[in-house]
């Protein structure tokens, strides 16, 4: 049984700029917060910090807009340049209504507006937006390697983002990328309290941790993009976040 789970914010955490060594920034922030990672700890890091370090900025004035994007922008009441970026980052447009474009992102996630964000970004005169990391699992793996070299093996890293959900209001955190952790725990065959075997239960462990960390990270001016989770039960694995994607043939919403 788990006695308790701790969520430890890594504060203070500096603003990250394009080209920053993300591992060095995180290690320095952990030192400033007097946090030493131990085996079993999970570091959850906000997607926006990763994207910033990787220079995933695009200035809207530099985007070449095509006819499909202009039509999509009109349907969704969005800027044509933003619509073009959404198309560029997506495999397929699934739904459109004023204010939102639901797509299958090139990474496989079903996401509003391809996860493109402009909150907490400078540049009011020439607006820029931030794209998702090119390969979040690889980003998580690189950071985990640096953390384990500095501390000890047995750590995990989750890169989280926020998204809406079918049937439910509001957004919640989910694992966009991960390394070192089994993202989905298959509990089929385990017994319930009355001795009946579970038949279909799979637990999205990485998503649950991402959502828990999001409670501290917030969505506005909290300035807390990194959280250490301690005491949680999880299994080590080299399986990436793609295990969390529902196969298209099982997706009832398309």
Secondary structure, DSSP 8 states (H G I E B T S, - for coil): -----EEEE--S-----TT--HHHHHHHHHHHTT----TT-EEEEEHHHHHHHTT-EEEGGG----HHHHHHHHHHT--HHHHHHHHHTEEEEEEEETTEEEEEETTS-EEEGGG-B-TT---SSS-EEE---S-HHHHHHHHHHHHHHHS-SS-EEEEEEEEEETTEEEEEEEEEEEEEE-SSEE-TT-B-TTS-B-SS-EE-HHHHHHHHHHHHH-SSS----EEEEES----EE---GGGGS--GGG-TT-
